[in-house]
Amino acid sequence: MMAVSGEQALAGERMFRMPSCLLKLTRVVLSHKPWALFTLIFVLVFFTYIKLYLGIWEDPESRVPTYGLSAEISCAHYVPSALNITRGPSPSAGNVFFVETSKQTAPSYLFSCSVESAARTHPASRVVVFMRGLAKKNTSLPKHWAFSLLSCFPNVQFRPLNLTELFSGTPLAQWYLQPQRRQEPYFFPVLSDACRIVLMWKFGGIYLDTDFIVLRNLQNLTNALGIQDHDVLNGAFLSFKPKHKFMELCMQDFVQDYNGWVWGHQGPELLTRVFKKWCHIRTIESMSCQGVRALAPEVVYPIPWQGWKKLFEAVSASEFHKLLQNTYAVHVWNKLSHKTKLEIPSQALLAQLYSQFCPATYAKMKQDSEQLSRRAV
């Protein structure tokens, strides 16, 4: 049996409460000729239709969003004051960007870890998280533990993602306005691919996917992108100066060689195509040409996508150090790994990454895991 709260009952009462004018009409009809009964039935049906019509066709984005209750986060507990970020970002340091192109507003543990690890390793930079699901006119964040926790870091900023504004003044502006694009099977990944190259061209800085765990400061990796495996570049990490010619060529290729029906064509394949043309080469290896660097896989993709299961395997401290000694950030390949359960605490590689590089998120994970265990008893 499902319990109904007083608030729900009140809402239901309001929804089905008959207006006073209809009550008066009912009394009049009952005291007059039978033909008037037809009038009453017609009015009631019409009234019900209008209510249903308005309810069905109301613009979902015009509604005030409702969110789950926020877990109370103590910044003093999760983010010790000794952490050297109390002064906030420096205007001279480049931004670190994350983008969420879906409208979800309930960040995962991995999302939180990505932002936290970037904030900790880049204390002088603004860590800007663009989210399409954030209300444009609402200055308050959704009530969710991840927003509360990440707001403890003074260099983290959440902003609504206005795609029309972002793409304005670029070759992608007309592409985005074409409604048929939304029918393509990989629209959201392609949209994410578009956002990152435009952000890099317009503003410069560092772009990271929300399934990275950052181990070191990335600011010295300028005008660079990573090799994910043999002869293929990946855009999950990008670092460029603003208005860089390479990013301009990427935007041009995005439109001129567009194919939204092939997975990766607008992402890794695009970056690989442009880099080969840029360097006049057929095969990509760790190299630098005309001021753009292709970083060796161990720098940001130490775990290849084919070996993502290693993230959930136990590793010793020495193995952990050896594996990541030349690594700046670890890509977790969330598209492949998100359904795999991670034991907390454990010696799994991913658990150790959480513990060392996003300890606040890890503490929340551990707390939630313990609560689930107690409930199961």
C-alpha positions as CSV (number, residue, x, y, z in Angstrom):
1,M,0.0,0.0,0.0
2,M,1.4,3.4,-0.9
3,A,1.1,6.1,1.7
4,V,-0.2,9.6,0.6
5,S,1.2,12.6,2.4
6,G,-0.9,15.5,3.5
7,E,0.8,17.7,0.9
8,Q,0.0,15.2,-1.8
9,A,-3.6,15.0,-0.7
10,L,-3.9,18.8,-0.7
11,A,-2.5,18.9,-4.2
12,G,-5.0,16.3,-5.4
13,E,-7.8,18.2,-3.7
14,R,-6.8,21.4,-5.6
15,M,-6.4,19.6,-8.9
16,F,-9.9,18.2,-8.8
17,R,-11.7,21.0,-6.9
18,M,-14.7,22.2,-9.0
19,P,-14.8,26.0,-9.6
20,S,-17.6,27.9,-7.7
21,C,-19.1,28.9,-11.1
22,L,-19.6,25.2,-12.0
23,L,-21.2,24.5,-8.6
24,K,-23.7,27.3,-9.2
25,L,-24.4,26.0,-12.7
26,T,-25.0,22.5,-11.3
27,R,-27.7,23.8,-8.9
28,V,-29.4,25.8,-11.7
29,V,-29.4,22.9,-14.1
30,L,-30.9,20.5,-11.6
31,S,-33.8,22.8,-11.0
32,H,-34.7,23.3,-14.7
33,K,-35.5,21.3,-17.7
34,P,-33.7,18.0,-18.6
35,W,-32.1,19.6,-21.8
36,A,-30.0,21.7,-19.5
37,L,-28.3,18.5,-18.2
38,F,-26.7,18.2,-21.6
39,T,-25.3,21.7,-21.2
40,L,-23.8,20.8,-17.8
41,I,-22.2,17.6,-19.2
42,F,-20.7,19.6,-22.1
43,V,-19.2,22.2,-19.8
44,L,-17.7,19.6,-17.5
45,V,-16.2,17.7,-20.4
46,F,-14.8,20.9,-21.9
47,F,-13.3,22.0,-18.5
48,T,-11.7,18.6,-18.1
49,Y,-10.3,18.7,-21.6
50,I,-8.7,22.1,-21.0
51,K,-7.0,20.9,-17.8
52,L,-5.6,17.9,-19.5
53,Y,-4.5,19.8,-22.6
54,L,-2.6,22.4,-20.5
55,G,-1.0,19.7,-18.4
56,I,0.1,17.6,-21.4
57,W,1.4,20.5,-23.6
58,E,3.0,22.6,-20.9
59,D,6.6,23.3,-21.8
60,P,8.8,21.1,-19.5
61,E,11.5,23.7,-19.4
62,S,9.1,26.3,-18.2
63,R,8.3,24.3,-15.0
64,V,10.2,24.9,-11.8
65,P,12.5,21.8,-11.5
66,T,12.2,19.7,-8.4
67,Y,15.2,17.9,-7.0
68,G,15.8,15.4,-4.3
69,L,16.9,16.5,-0.8
70,S,20.5,17.5,-0.6
71,A,22.8,15.6,1.7
72,E,24.3,18.1,4.2
73,I,27.9,18.5,3.4
74,S,30.4,19.9,5.9
75,C,33.1,21.7,4.0
76,A,35.4,21.6,7.1
77,H,35.0,17.8,7.2
78,Y,35.4,17.0,3.5
79,V,37.7,19.8,2.4
80,P,40.3,20.7,5.1
81,S,41.2,24.3,5.3
82,A,44.9,23.4,4.9
83,L,44.2,22.8,1.2
84,N,45.9,25.6,-0.7
85,I,42.8,26.8,-2.6
86,T,41.5,29.3,-0.1
87,R,42.4,32.3,-2.2
88,G,40.5,31.1,-5.2
89,P,41.6,31.2,-8.8
90,S,44.0,33.6,-10.4
91,P,42.9,35.6,-13.4
92,S,46.2,34.8,-15.2
93,A,45.7,31.0,-15.0
94,G,43.9,29.2,-17.7
95,N,40.5,27.7,-17.1
96,V,39.7,24.0,-16.8
97,F,36.4,23.2,-18.6
98,F,34.0,20.3,-18.1
99,V,30.8,20.0,-20.2
100,E,27.6,18.0,-19.5
101,T,25.5,18.1,-22.7
102,S,22.6,16.0,-21.4
103,K,20.1,17.6,-19.0
104,Q,20.9,15.4,-16.0
105,T,21.5,17.3,-12.8
106,A,22.4,14.4,-10.5
107,P,26.2,14.0,-10.9
108,S,27.7,10.6,-10.3
109,Y,30.6,9.8,-8.1
110,L,32.9,9.8,-11.1
111,F,31.7,13.2,-12.2
112,S,32.3,14.6,-8.8
113,C,35.7,13.0,-8.6
114,S,36.7,14.4,-12.0
115,V,35.8,18.0,-10.9
116,E,37.3,17.6,-7.4
117,S,40.6,16.2,-8.7
118,A,40.9,19.0,-11.2
119,A,40.1,21.6,-8.5
120,R,42.8,20.2,-6.2
121,T,45.5,19.9,-8.9
122,H,44.7,23.4,-10.3
123,P,44.2,25.6,-7.3
124,A,45.0,28.8,-9.3
125,S,42.6,28.0,-12.1
126,R,38.9,28.4,-12.5
127,V,37.3,24.9,-12.9
128,V,34.2,25.7,-14.9
129,V,31.5,23.1,-15.2
130,F,28.9,23.8,-18.0
131,M,25.7,21.9,-17.6
132,R,22.8,22.0,-20.0
133,G,20.4,21.0,-17.2
134,L,21.0,24.0,-15.1
135,A,18.2,26.6,-15.3
136,K,19.3,29.7,-17.0
137,K,17.4,32.1,-14.8
138,N,18.0,30.4,-11.5
139,T,21.0,31.4,-9.6
140,S,20.8,28.5,-7.1
141,L,22.1,25.0,-7.7
142,P,20.0,21.9,-7.6
143,K,19.8,20.2,-4.2
144,H,22.3,17.3,-4.6
145,W,25.2,16.2,-2.5
146,A,27.7,16.6,-5.4
147,F,26.9,20.3,-5.9
148,S,27.2,20.9,-2.2
149,L,30.5,19.1,-2.0
150,L,32.1,20.7,-5.0
151,S,30.9,24.1,-4.0
152,C,33.3,23.8,-1.0
153,F,36.1,24.5,-3.6
154,P,36.3,28.2,-4.2
155,N,37.8,27.7,-7.7
156,V,34.8,25.5,-8.9
157,Q,32.1,27.3,-10.9
158,F,28.8,25.8,-12.3
159,R,27.3,27.6,-15.3
160,P,24.3,26.8,-17.5
161,L,25.3,25.6,-21.0
162,N,23.8,28.0,-23.6
163,L,24.6,26.2,-26.8
164,T,23.3,28.8,-29.2
165,E,25.5,31.4,-27.5
166,L,28.5,29.1,-27.4
167,F,28.4,28.3,-31.1
168,S,27.7,31.9,-32.2
169,G,30.4,33.4,-34.3
170,T,31.8,29.9,-35.4
171,P,31.2,27.6,-38.3
172,L,29.1,25.4,-36.0
173,A,26.4,28.0,-35.5
174,Q,24.4,27.0,-38.5
175,W,25.0,23.3,-37.9
176,Y,23.5,23.4,-34.5
177,L,20.3,25.2,-35.7
178,Q,19.5,22.4,-38.1
179,P,16.6,20.4,-36.4
180,Q,17.4,17.2,-38.2
181,R,20.6,16.8,-36.3
182,R,18.6,15.9,-33.2
183,Q,17.4,12.8,-34.9
184,E,20.9,11.4,-35.4
185,P,21.8,8.3,-33.3
186,Y,24.9,9.9,-31.7
187,F,23.6,13.4,-31.3
188,F,24.7,13.9,-27.7
189,P,28.3,12.6,-28.2
190,V,28.6,14.7,-31.3
191,L,27.3,17.7,-29.4
192,S,29.9,17.1,-26.8
193,D,32.6,16.9,-29.5
194,A,31.3,20.2,-30.9
195,C,31.4,22.0,-27.5
196,R,35.0,21.1,-26.7
197,I,36.6,22.3,-29.9
198,V,34.6,25.6,-29.7
199,L,35.5,26.1,-26.1
200,M,39.2,25.6,-26.9
201,W,39.0,27.9,-29.9
202,K,37.1,30.7,-28.2
203,F,38.6,30.7,-24.7
204,G,41.6,28.3,-24.7
205,G,42.6,26.4,-21.5
206,I,42.0,22.8,-20.7
207,Y,39.1,20.6,-21.6
208,L,38.4,17.3,-19.8
209,D,35.6,14.7,-20.1
210,T,33.8,14.0,-16.9
211,D,35.3,10.5,-16.6
212,F,38.9,11.7,-16.0
213,I,40.7,11.6,-12.7
214,V,43.4,14.2,-12.6
215,L,46.7,13.3,-10.9
216,R,48.9,16.4,-11.7
217,N,48.6,20.0,-12.9
218,L,48.0,20.0,-16.6
219,Q,48.9,23.6,-17.4
220,N,52.3,22.8,-18.8
221,L,50.7,20.6,-21.5
222,T,49.9,23.4,-23.8
223,N,48.6,23.0,-27.4
224,A,48.4,19.3,-26.8
225,L,46.1,16.3,-27.1
226,G,46.6,12.6,-26.3
227,I,47.1,9.4,-28.3
228,Q,44.6,6.9,-27.1
229,D,46.1,4.0,-28.9
230,H,48.0,3.3,-32.2
231,D,47.4,6.0,-34.7
232,V,44.3,7.4,-33.0
233,L,43.9,10.7,-31.1
234,N,41.2,11.3,-28.5
235,G,39.6,14.6,-27.5
236,A,38.7,13.6,-23.9
237,F,41.7,15.8,-23.0
238,L,42.5,19.0,-24.9
239,S,44.8,21.9,-24.0
240,F,45.1,24.9,-26.3
241,K,45.7,28.6,-26.4
242,P,42.7,30.6,-27.5
243,K,42.1,31.1,-31.3
244,H,44.6,28.5,-32.2
245,K,44.8,27.6,-35.9
246,F,44.6,23.9,-35.2
247,M,41.2,24.3,-33.4
248,E,40.0,26.5,-36.2
249,L,40.8,23.8,-38.7
250,C,38.9,21.3,-36.4
251,M,35.8,23.5,-36.5
252,Q,36.0,23.7,-40.3
253,D,36.4,20.0,-40.7
254,F,33.5,19.4,-38.3
255,V,31.2,21.1,-40.7
256,Q,32.8,20.3,-44.1
257,D,33.3,16.5,-43.4
258,Y,30.3,16.1,-41.2
259,N,28.8,12.6,-40.6
260,G,26.7,12.3,-37.5
261,W,25.8,8.7,-38.3
262,V,29.2,7.1,-37.7
263,W,30.4,6.8,-34.1
264,G,33.6,8.8,-33.5
265,H,33.6,10.5,-36.9
266,Q,33.2,13.9,-35.3
267,G,35.5,13.1,-32.3
268,P,38.6,11.0,-32.3
269,E,38.5,10.5,-36.1
270,L,38.2,14.2,-36.7
271,L,41.2,15.1,-34.5
272,T,43.2,12.3,-36.1
273,R,42.3,13.6,-39.7
274,V,43.2,17.2,-38.9
275,F,46.4,16.3,-37.1
276,K,47.6,14.2,-40.0
277,K,46.9,17.0,-42.4
278,W,48.5,19.5,-40.0
279,C,51.7,17.5,-39.8
280,H,51.6,16.0,-43.3
281,I,52.0,12.5,-42.0
282,R,50.2,9.1,-42.4
283,T,50.9,7.6,-39.0
284,I,50.7,9.3,-35.6
285,E,53.2,8.7,-32.8
286,S,54.3,10.7,-29.8
287,M,55.5,13.9,-31.5
288,S,55.3,17.6,-31.9
289,C,54.8,19.5,-35.2
290,Q,54.1,23.1,-35.9
291,G,53.5,23.8,-32.2
292,V,51.0,21.0,-31.5
293,R,51.9,18.0,-29.5
294,A,50.5,14.4,-29.7
295,L,51.1,13.0,-26.2
296,A,52.1,9.4,-25.6
297,P,49.3,7.2,-24.3
298,E,50.7,6.9,-20.8
299,V,50.3,10.7,-20.3
300,V,46.5,10.8,-20.2
301,Y,45.3,7.4,-21.4
302,P,47.5,4.9,-19.4
303,I,44.7,2.4,-19.4
304,P,43.7,1.6,-23.0
305,W,40.0,1.3,-23.7
306,Q,40.4,-2.3,-24.5
307,G,41.9,-2.9,-21.0
308,W,39.3,-0.9,-19.0
309,K,38.6,-3.9,-16.7
310,K,42.1,-3.4,-15.1
311,L,40.6,-0.4,-13.3
312,F,38.6,-2.8,-11.2
313,E,41.6,-5.1,-10.5
314,A,43.6,-5.0,-7.2
315,V,47.1,-3.5,-7.6
316,S,49.9,-3.2,-5.2
317,A,51.4,0.2,-4.2
318,S,54.5,-0.5,-6.3
319,E,52.5,-1.5,-9.3
320,F,50.3,1.6,-8.9
321,H,53.3,3.9,-8.8
322,K,55.0,2.1,-11.8
323,L,51.8,2.2,-13.9
324,L,51.2,6.0,-13.3
325,Q,54.7,7.4,-12.9
326,N,54.4,9.3,-16.2
327,T,50.7,10.0,-16.0
328,Y,49.0,13.3,-15.6
329,A,45.4,12.1,-15.7
330,V,43.6,8.8,-16.0
331,H,40.6,8.3,-18.4
332,V,38.1,5.8,-16.9
333,W,36.2,5.0,-20.1
334,N,32.9,5.4,-18.4
335,K,30.9,4.4,-21.5
336,L,32.4,0.9,-21.0
337,S,32.9,0.8,-17.2
338,H,29.9,2.5,-15.7
339,K,27.9,-0.8,-15.1
340,T,30.7,-2.5,-13.2
341,K,30.5,-2.4,-9.4
342,L,33.4,-0.8,-7.6
343,E,34.1,-2.2,-4.1
344,I,34.7,0.6,-1.5
345,P,37.1,0.3,0.2
346,S,39.3,-2.0,-1.8
347,Q,42.7,-2.2,-3.5
348,A,41.2,-1.9,-6.9
349,L,43.1,0.6,-9.1
350,L,40.1,2.8,-9.5
351,A,39.3,2.8,-5.7
352,Q,42.9,3.9,-5.0
353,L,42.6,6.7,-7.6
354,Y,39.4,7.9,-5.8
355,S,41.0,7.7,-2.4
356,Q,44.2,9.6,-3.4
357,F,43.0,12.2,-5.8
358,C,39.4,13.0,-4.9
359,P,39.3,12.2,-1.1
360,A,36.1,14.2,-0.5
361,T,34.2,12.3,-3.1
362,Y,35.7,9.0,-1.8
363,A,34.6,9.8,1.7
364,K,31.1,10.3,0.5
365,M,31.2,7.0,-1.5
366,K,32.5,5.2,1.6
367,Q,29.8,6.7,3.8
368,D,27.1,5.7,1.4
369,S,28.5,2.2,1.1
370,E,28.5,1.8,4.8
371,Q,24.9,3.0,5.1
372,L,23.9,0.5,2.4
373,S,25.6,-2.3,4.3
374,R,23.9,-1.5,7.5
375,R,20.5,-1.4,5.8
376,A,21.2,-4.8,4.3
377,V,21.8,-6.4,7.7
